[in-house]
Structures are given as structure tokens and as C-alpha cells.
Amino acid sequence: MGKVMQSHSNLLLLVLYFCFSSAASSPQFSSSCQLQGRFHLNGIHKTGDVVLGGLFQIHFFSVFPDLSFTSEPQQPSCHGFDVLGFRQVRTMAFAVEEINRNSKLLPNLSLGYSLYDNCLNLGIGFRAAMSMASGQVEHIVLDDNCVGSPPVMGIVGDPSSTRSIAISSVLGLYRVPMVVKQNVTGLQWLASEAWTTAAVLQTPQLMPYLGGTLGIAVRRGEIPGLRDFLLQTRPNIHHDNRYGNSTVNQFWEFTFQCRFAPPPAGWVEGGGALCTGQEDLETVETEFLDTTNLRPEYNVYKAVYALAYALDDMLQCEPGRGPFNGHSCGSFQKLEPWQLVHYLQKVNFTTSFGDQVSFDENGDALPIYDIMNWHWLPDGRIKVQNVGDVKRSAAGGEVLKLNEDRIFWNFEPKKPPRSVCSDSCPPGTRMVRKKGEPECCFDCIPCSKGKISNKTNSMECTSCPEDFWSSPQLDHCVPKRTEFLSYHEPLGICLTTASLLGTFICAAVLGIFIYHRSTPIVRANNSELSFQLLLSLKLCFLCSLLFIGRPRLWTCQLRHAAFGISFVLCVSCILVKTIVVLAVFKASKPGGEASLKWFGAMQQRGTVLLLTLIQAAICTAWLLSSPPAPHKNTQYHNDKIVYECAVGSTVGFAVLLSYIGLLAILSFLIAFLARNLPDSFNEAKLITFSMLIFCAVWVAFVPAYISSPGKHADAVEVFAILASSFGLLGVLFGPKCYIILLRPERNTKKAIMGRGVTK
């Protein structure tokens, strides 16, 4: 409750301060600007052309007096001197002095500093920040109208992130740049930066548990000449003690356990020593002079140089080529802190220790941290050893370097421990969080077929493109396997061989018939229609080759048209041949001579041509309306592409087959009616049997074709073409070739006529 009242009281004082400051500057009181009061803060100051500010933790805690509101509030007091915090103060002072001695950096310009103690209290930190922003220090003098050069051009921020964020928000109202020293966020280590190098934990009692600890620490750097500068620290024995000793005097009293005159009451009587100011720092053991492990001090050193380089770049601006309105530059006579921010964002330099210093688009410095490892040596000593670093460069990403050989593991078998709940998911799998367990616990689920993950710890699997499929390892996409009835596979080779064999047999039979065209058996079987039939069968055998090989547009459109026209030509010849057999039989009877007049050679050719043209018209209409086309089918198998010919119009294909079937059935019926003719005309029996085979093949074809997927449908159609063609060729021409070649004594007119008489 007391802290809440104290916070409200501080806020009330701040509001009253601004109100009275505004009132004092209004015309009804005075035409000049007057400060109502000053904060009495611990600090170290040095004048210069440009002043840099700093906030540091020089004391551990602070005490605020009770507020009665009946008298002027007393200033808070700070207690518990922090030697390491004071060393950071002196490091900034050293950096400023070093820059002033550098003739190449900020020539003809001297830097000063105002360094304040925040006493580990946000309220005191605010007071110090307001003092630097508004000029409430004695060495900064504004004119009567409260205008002039700003009190400070930039501030090296509070070591604490919490206080730095709060104070920078206030300083942002004044557009004062603030360079803060940040801790690592968003990363988890075995030891945080806060206690990685803490000596209080490095004890023999704790080392059995903490030995081998890995942690992150602010980057250690070397600052040449700093120790000599620290040895030059001297107190001010003439300091006005009304508001307490100066910061340096407080450090002196803390280090040498003495008091400056006048000492507190009872100090001398109690055996306490008086400070003379001539004490030697080298005679005492103090962390103040230990410059072997400079970490926060190194950040302070870099921050001061960042401000100096930004200021140097700003002062080197050429008039007319500046970054501000009208291409103007910052004027030395009236420098503004917000102008410095522009150049601070572009700072990029390398320290003498080899570390790069620059800021990203968010204003964050490039992080660089040391990886520390706690060693417990055999002699009982404890050593915190650097085993690597983590950094991020302006050009690349974050890089972690570890020297694993130097890392001490405080357990057997002296190897890195397993520090994750689950192993990384390899490519080909995806991560699935385990319910109710930490985020690092997950299962590795293999990607489903057709999906891949090509990196470690993928959250999702990605689908392969349409023509690709996942590899067996599921880590990359590979082209899908293709499938079609190929000339190179056994089935394709067999069908191709059968097709060529049938073509060769047709050619051989045709040659035999041509060679023996004057023999009775050839002349008795209508040699012209036989020649046409052999040519059509040859086309039937050849058209089957269009169904083998990768489907192309021209093969898809030509295969069914060639098949349909070739078979109609073949069946038309058989149909006309059957009709001619009946006509000859009728003509052999008395009074039947007129029947041959309607089936002479011209009528036979015209009938075959007409029936074939009808099929050609059907094919033309089909190709013009909805032609067959190549199609990549992935429905049969997900991992392969089946190349096939889509028929386009199912009606067109059905009409084509129906027309062939109609002619075949008609030929079968006529031949069946003529099966009992005398032996001289017994070719009707052969036609009947051949048509029976033909119809049986194509009736079986329809269900087999519909139920066969992919290349097997093409194989079924080729088989039907070859089977029906071989059936017609064997039944119609096999017996005749047998007589011509093996039984020539029966290839005579007498033998043929005699056979007819016998029957």
C-alpha cells in the first residue's frame, strides 16, 4: 500500500511540476523562462561542444522520504554502492576522452558527458532522463526564452530492458536518440544472460549441480587503455557536500573504507579513517580495475562510438545534399537530437576487437553473444570458459558457432545430452503436436501418397503437381510413370507380330490367287471379289497397328476410322459374295437367267462401294462433331498416367460398330439360308462359319472392352480385330489354298462339277 501511495505521490508531483512550469512561463507571470527547481542526482559531468548522456546503476537501492505535503519534499537518497556499475560509468567517460583525442573522428569538436545514477529505481531514472532532456543541470545554460542547443544529443540507456523501454518512451517525446544494451529474448538456454557469469553461484557447494552449465553472456571485449584510465580516477576533496558526496567520492569512500571531512558523527571516535584523496587504487583488491572480463562495459563503449560516428556523419553533410527538408543538413549551431537518429540508423563500423556494429530497420543492434561453459577444474577452481558465440551479420542470418571439444559435460558419458522431447522429423514426414505435452513433443507422420516434405521438421506436406508423384522416400516429386500399349512390351510385341503375320499371309494368299487366277477353283469363287476381300483383310490387319504406341491426335482419329472402313469393306465383299452365290444358283435353274442381270460385275462393285461409303460418312460425321483425342487418365492409378484415346462421341463409336454388326448379321443370315446349296456352290457354308466366328468375336468384344482399363482396352480391341481377321482369312481362303497347293488334282473343272453331280 505504501508503494502505491508513493507511486501516486510521484505522479502528482510530476503533474504539479509541469503545471507550475507552464504557469511560470506564461505572459501573466514573466516573459522569461525559469526552472522551478532541480533534481539533485548523483552524476559525473564534463562540458563539451556536444554532450552525450548516460544512465547507469551505481547504487543498489533508493529511499524516498515520506511525503507530508506540509513542506517541500526531500530528495530521495541512494545506497549500496555498485563498483561494476561505476566501472561502466568510467568506461563511457574513457570512450568520450578517447574520441576527443582521435583527430580523424569529430575533428574540431569536443564531446562532453552527463552520466547519472538511476539507483535501480524507475522514478529516479525518469528524473535523470528529464534532466538531460530539459536542461535541469547546472552546466547546461539556456537563454531566457528556454531555447538554444539541446542539453544532450544522445543517451546511452539504462542496463535494464524494462527501465530502458519505459525511459525511451518518454525520451521519444523529445526525439532524443537512446542506445540501449539488450539481453537475448526468444531463445532458451540452460543459463540466461542474467546469471551466466554470476560469481555468487560459482561455489564448491553448487558446482556438483551447476558444473558444465552452458549459458549466454553479453559479448566480452577488450578496451585498450581502459585500466590506465581507471587508475587516474581521483576524488574531489573540495566538493560541496550539501547534497551528499559526489559519485567519485562515494566510490572512494566505499573502496578505501574511509570518509571525507567532515566525517559523520562518531566516525573517527569509532576508529574510522579519514580519506585524504592520495590513496592508491593499486594497493587494494577491487573489481573496479579488473578489465579482463569487460561485457556491459564493452557495450557502453560501442554505444558511445555509435553516437560519435553518427554525429561525425551528420557534420560531414554537404549543403544541398542533405537528407532533411529541402536537402538541408544539420547545423552545428543548432543540432537537433532527431536529426542524429537518421544517421544513427545508418551507422556501420568495426571495433578494434573486430566486432561489427550497425542497426537493422527496427533500430536493433546486430546481436552478438558469447556462449559460456562452467568448468570445475581438478584443483577445485571454477572457470567460466568461452566455448563459442552466436551472432547475426548485416548480410546473413544468425550464426551459432560452438567448439564442442572445449565443452565440459557434468555427467557420464561426457557427451551432449538429449535436450529435446522428440527427434527432428526427417524429410518425407510432417510434425504433429502431441496433445497435452510441451511444444517440443511431436510425432513424425509420413506424408500421404502424392504429397512430400523436402525439409526437416515440416509442419505440412505439399501436394505434387498433376503430372508428378511422390518418391518412395516422400521427400521429392518424380514424374509419374506412363502407361500405354507399347511396341516394346511383350504384349505389344505379340500383337504387332500377329498383325504383320496376318498381313504377310494375306499378301501370300493374294499372290497365290493371282498366280492361279486361271484355275477353276479361283474362277469359280468370283476372283474379283476374292481379290477385294484379301485387300480389305490386309487393311484390317494393318489398322490394328494404329492401336499400338503412344496415342497421338492423328492416330486417335485415324485408328477407329480405318478400323471401321476396313471391316465394312471386308464384310461388304462377303455380303455381295454371298448374294452372288444365291444368284448363280438361281441362274442355273430353268428360267432363272435374269437373276444374274442384277448382280453383274458393275453391280457388285457398286454395292461394295455404296456400303463402304456409308461407313465413311459415319466416320466423317463422328470426326467432325466430337472426334477422338489423346487423354491422360489418372483415375486408374494415382502414381501413373495412362495415355489413351478418348472416343469423343460414344454415339459415333456405337453407330460405327452397329453398322459393321448389321452387315455381319445380314451376311450370316443370307449365308445360313444358302448353306444347303449343291457342293458346287458350297462356299455359303464357309461364309456362314466365318460370319459365326466374326460375330462371336465382336459380341465378346463389347463387355471385355468396357471392363478393361487403360492399355488393356486397346489390347482387347486389337485382339478382336486380329481374331476376326484371322477367322475370315482362315475359313474363307484356307480350304482353297489347300486344294491349290496340296491337292492340285482337284483343281479342275471336271472335279468341281463332278463333285456337284455326286451331291
Secondary structure as GFF3:
##gff-version 3
##sequence-region A 1 759
A	DSSP	alpha_helix	2	24	.	.	.	ID=ss1
A	DSSP	beta_strand	43	46	.	.	.	ID=ss2
A	DSSP	beta_strand	50	56	.	.	.	ID=ss3
A	DSSP	beta_strand	59	63	.	.	.	ID=ss4
A	DSSP	beta_strand	77	81	.	.	.	ID=ss5
A	DSSP	alpha_helix	83	101	.	.	.	ID=ss6
A	DSSP	beta_strand	111	117	.	.	.	ID=ss7
A	DSSP	alpha_helix	122	134	.	.	.	ID=ss8
A	DSSP	beta_strand	154	156	.	.	.	ID=ss9
A	DSSP	alpha_helix	161	171	.	.	.	ID=ss10
A	DSSP	three_ten_helix	172	174	.	.	.	ID=ss11
A	DSSP	beta_strand	178	179	.	.	.	ID=ss12
A	DSSP	three_ten_helix	199	201	.	.	.	ID=ss13
A	DSSP	alpha_helix	207	210	.	.	.	ID=ss14
A	DSSP	beta_strand	214	218	.	.	.	ID=ss15
A	DSSP	alpha_helix	226	231	.	.	.	ID=ss16
A	DSSP	three_ten_helix	241	243	.	.	.	ID=ss17
A	DSSP	alpha_helix	247	256	.	.	.	ID=ss18
A	DSSP	beta_strand	258	259	.	.	.	ID=ss19
A	DSSP	beta_strand	273	274	.	.	.	ID=ss20
A	DSSP	three_ten_helix	281	283	.	.	.	ID=ss21
A	DSSP	three_ten_helix	287	289	.	.	.	ID=ss22
A	DSSP	alpha_helix	296	315	.	.	.	ID=ss23
A	DSSP	three_ten_helix	325	327	.	.	.	ID=ss24
A	DSSP	alpha_helix	337	344	.	.	.	ID=ss25
A	DSSP	beta_strand	348	350	.	.	.	ID=ss26
A	DSSP	beta_strand	356	358	.	.	.	ID=ss27
A	DSSP	beta_strand	368	376	.	.	.	ID=ss28
A	DSSP	beta_strand	382	392	.	.	.	ID=ss29
A	DSSP	beta_strand	398	402	.	.	.	ID=ss30
A	DSSP	three_ten_helix	404	406	.	.	.	ID=ss31
A	DSSP	beta_strand	429	433	.	.	.	ID=ss32
A	DSSP	beta_strand	442	446	.	.	.	ID=ss33
A	DSSP	beta_strand	451	452	.	.	.	ID=ss34
A	DSSP	beta_strand	462	463	.	.	.	ID=ss35
A	DSSP	beta_strand	468	470	.	.	.	ID=ss36
A	DSSP	beta_strand	477	479	.	.	.	ID=ss37
A	DSSP	beta_strand	481	483	.	.	.	ID=ss38
A	DSSP	alpha_helix	490	515	.	.	.	ID=ss39
A	DSSP	alpha_helix	520	523	.	.	.	ID=ss40
A	DSSP	alpha_helix	527	543	.	.	.	ID=ss41
A	DSSP	three_ten_helix	544	547	.	.	.	ID=ss42
A	DSSP	alpha_helix	553	587	.	.	.	ID=ss43
A	DSSP	three_ten_helix	593	599	.	.	.	ID=ss44
A	DSSP	alpha_helix	601	625	.	.	.	ID=ss45
A	DSSP	beta_strand	629	633	.	.	.	ID=ss46
A	DSSP	beta_strand	640	646	.	.	.	ID=ss47
A	DSSP	alpha_helix	650	673	.	.	.	ID=ss48
A	DSSP	three_ten_helix	679	681	.	.	.	ID=ss49
A	DSSP	alpha_helix	683	707	.	.	.	ID=ss50
A	DSSP	alpha_helix	711	742	.	.	.	ID=ss51
A	DSSP	three_ten_helix	744	746	.	.	.	ID=ss52
A	DSSP	alpha_helix	749	758	.	.	.	ID=ss53
###
